[in-house]
Amino acid sequence: MNPASRRGHPRALHGFLLGILLLTLFSLPTGAYADQLGSLQTPAVSVYYEQALSGAAREIAAMYSPVKIELETTLGLHADFKPTAVLLKDRAAFEQVTGSRLIVAYAVPGKMLMVFDYPRASTDPFSARSILKHELCHLILHRHVPSIPRWLDEGICQWASEGLAELLSERRGSSLSWASMGGLLMPLKSLDLHFPQDERGLVLAYDQSRSVVDYIAARYGRNSIPTILTSLEHGMSLEDAFRVSLGVSPSELERQWRHSIGTWPAILAFIMANIYTILFFFAALSTVAGYVRYRIRRRRQLRELEEEVPFPDDF
């Protein structure tokens, strides 16, 4: 297909361009693609955007340096690179690349690339600044710790970006408590490389990752996170990094964390946070139970009535 025919099919061009951006070595959109993506260059960041998002591109470029400085302070690692941000507004094309309707942004560390489904990534409960911070965190972590476990990667980036994940789901915030009470938590080891692809499993994996890192920061102090990262950056295994930084092994840390979210205060907090859902559930159970009792009583009455009515041969 020649350039002219690509201009006649913007959606096909968009999918093709995403393939160029994400599946091959990143190259700047020029020539036939220049009229499809705008470009904003600063000394710190490159921003490519669909034409309707020019204002958003300026916003991302302006907030990049302050976000970068905050992350460097929080993580104890330097963003010694110039990343590229791509802002898209075609949700269908974005979902075709991610394979999930839940993801609103993602990072490609090997290309120092961040891709945003911008209309969703900048709408409540998200903010463009928090999403930028989350995705840039991924790039910084992988720049210094290429083999970081997936759960630790996602947990730290949620912790560093005010608890925000690039995940859009109504289940957020409740899946962890339900899983803990039902004994359905996933072993952290199973989340080292990949997260589940189904919505329930994916949301739980994000929530577990955030909860573990929040627990580390709360129990061992905020400085324990950059200490772990520095140890990993120097080539230590996760086992050694945890022992040096926290004084416990990853398995012992996981045991502590599981115990912390299974305590009565945690369970009570969950109940209070979901009191209306729980009351509705028990009200529904009560209604079902009442109907079952009614049916049993009705059958008993009919059976007694049949026994009282004489048959013809009784006369």
N, C-alpha and C positions, 0 to 999 in steps of 0.2 A: 504494500500500500504506500503510495507516494505522499508527500507532505500535504498536497492540496486536498486529497481525499480524506486525510486525517482531520483537517480543519472542518470538514463537513460532518464529522461524527464526533462531537466533543466528548461524549461518554466513553466511546472506544478509545479516543486519544487519552482520556484521563486514566483509564485502566492501564493503557500501554505505558504512560508516563510513570505511574506508580510502580509498574514492573521495573522500569529503568531505575527509579530511585531506590527501590528496596530490595530487589533481587539480583542486581548486578552492582558493579562498582559505581558509586555515586558520581554522576557527571552533571555539570551545570546545564540547565535547560536552555538551549540556544536555538537559533534558526526557527524551525517549524514550531517549536514549543514556546518561544518567547512571548507570543501573544496569549498564551494560556496561563502562565504563571508569572506574576510580578516578582521582582527581586529587590530586597532592601539589604544593603551591605553596611556593616559597621565594623570597626576594628575588633569587636569582641564576638559578634555573631552574624551569621548569614540567615536571612529569612526569605523563604519563597512562599508565595501565597496566591490563591485564586483572586482574580481582580476585585471581587466584591469584598475582600477582606483586607484591603489596603490599610484601613484604620487599625485593625487588629494587629497587623504586621508592625506598625509603628509602636503600638502598645507593648508588644513582646520585645521589640528591640530596646525600648526605653527601660523596661523592668529587668532585663537580663543581668546587667552588671550588679545591681543590688542583691538579686537572688543568688548570684554566683558567690558573692562575698559572704552572705549568710550561710550558705552550704559549706563553704570552705571552713568557716569558723565552727560549725556544728560537727562536721565530719573529721576535721583535722587533716583533710586532703586537699590538694590544689587542683583546680580546673585549668591545667596548663595546655589548653587546646581551644580551637575556635569551632564550635558546633554549628550545625545547620538545623534550622527549624522549618518545617513544611506545614502550612496552614491550609486545610481543606474544608470544603463545605458540602461536598457530595457524600452524604452518609452511606448510600448504597455502595459506592466505589470503595469507601473506607472499610466497610464491613466485609467486602469481598476480599480485601487484603488480610484483615485481622482474623476473619473466620468467626467472629463473635459480635453479637449486637451489644454486648456489655461493655466493651472496651471503648474508651473515648480518646485515648492517646497512648502512644508507646514509643520506646526508644530502640534504636539499632546501634548498640555500642561499637560494633566493628566499623561503622561508618560515621560515628559521632553525629548521629542523626536523630532528631525528634520529630514525630509526626502527630498532628493534632486534628481530630474531628472538631474543628473549632466551635461551631454553634453549640454543640453539646458540652465541650470542655470548658466553656465560659458561662454556663448556665447553672444556677443553683441545683444541687449542693456544691458544685464545683466553682472554682474561680480560675481565670487564666493564669494568675500568679502562682497559685498552689499547684496547678497541673504542670506548669513550666518547672517549678521547683522539684516536683516529683520526678519528672523525666530527666532533668539535668542531673539529679542525684544518681540515677542509674548509670549515666555516662561517666560520672566521676568515679563511682565505685568500680566499674569495670575497667576504667583506665588504670587503676592502681591495684585492683584485686580481680584479675580475670576469671578466676575459678571460684568465686564466691557462691555459696549455696543459694538456690532460688529463694527459699523461704527467708533467709537472712537478708538478701538483696531487697526483696519486696517489703519486708518488715522494717528495715532501716529507712527506706525511701518514704514509707507511710509515716513513720515516726518523725522524720526530718521535715516533712511537708504538712505539719499540723494534723497528722492522722489521716490525710486524704490519699485515696487510691484512685487509679485511673479506671475504676470499675463502677458501672452504673447498674445498681440492683436494689430492689425494695427489700431484699433480705439482709442487707448490710446492717450490722449491729446486733442482730438476734441469732444468726446462725451458730455463732460460737457458743453461746449459752445453751441453746437447745442441744447442740452436739455434746457439750460437756455433761449435761444432765442425762443424756441418753447413752453415754459411753461411746460416742461416734467420732471422737477426735482422731485425726490422722497422725501417724508417727511422723515426726519432722524429717526423719531420714527419707521417707517416701516423697518428700517435697524438695529434695536437694536439686533435682534436675528439671522436673516438670511439675506443673499444676494440672489437676483434672480439667477436662474440657466441658463437662456438663455444668450447668449454672450453679446447682447446689454445691457441688464439689469445689468449683472455682471460687465462689464466694467464701466458703469455709476456709480454703487455703489462704486467701488474702487476710481473713480475719484472724486466723491462727498466727500468721506471720507477724502481723501488727501486734497482737497480744503478747507474743513472746518477747519482742524487742521492747515493748512498753514495760514489761515485767523486769527485764534486765536493767533498763534505765532507772526504774523506780527502786529496785532493791540494791543495785550496785552503784548507782549514781550515773548521771548523764555522761560523765567522762569515760565510763566503761565502754561506750560504743566506739569512740575514736581510738581507744586503746586496743580494742579487738581488731579494728581495721588496720592499725599500724602493725600489729603482730602479723596479720595475714599478708600485708604488703611486703613484709620482710621475709616471706616465704614459709612461715609457720603453717602447720596443718590446723584445721579447725579445732581439733582436740587440744593441741598445744596452746593455741591462741586463747581458748576459753580457760584453760588451767592457769595460764600466766595472767590473764586479765581479770578473771572472776574467781579463780581458786577452785573451780569445779569443772567437771567434764561436760560436754554437750548433753550426754544422757542424764547426768545428775541435774543439770539445769532444766531439762525438759520435765523431769520428775517433779522438781520444785514448782515449776510453772503450772503443771497439771493440778497439783495439789492446791495452788493458790486460787485457781478459778473454780475449784470444787468445794470451797469452804462455805459455811453457812452465810457469812456476810456477802459473798459473791452471789450465792443463790438468792438471798433476800433482795439484793440489789436488782437482780434479773427479774424477780417477781414484781417488784415495785415498778420497774421500767415497762413491764408488759402486763400490768394489772388488768387493763381493759380487755386485752386479748384473752387472758386467762379466765376472767369473769364470763366473757362471751362463750368461751369453750365449755365451762361448767354449766352455764345456762342452757346451752345446746344439749349437753349430756342429760341435764335434768328434764328437758322437754322430751327427749327420746325415751328416757326411763319412764316418764309419766305415761307416754303413749303405750309403751310395752305393758305397763301395769293395767292400763285401761283395757287393752286387748285380752289380757289374761282374765281379768274380772268379767269381761263381757262373755267370753267363752264359758266361764264357770256358770254364769247366770243362765245361758242358753242350755247348757247341759242339765242344770237343775230343773229348768222348765220342761225339758223333754221328758225327764223322769217323772214329773208330776202329772202330765197329760195321759189319761188311760187309753190303751189301745182297744180296738173294737171287740176282740175276743175276751176282754175283761168284763164285759156286761153280762 
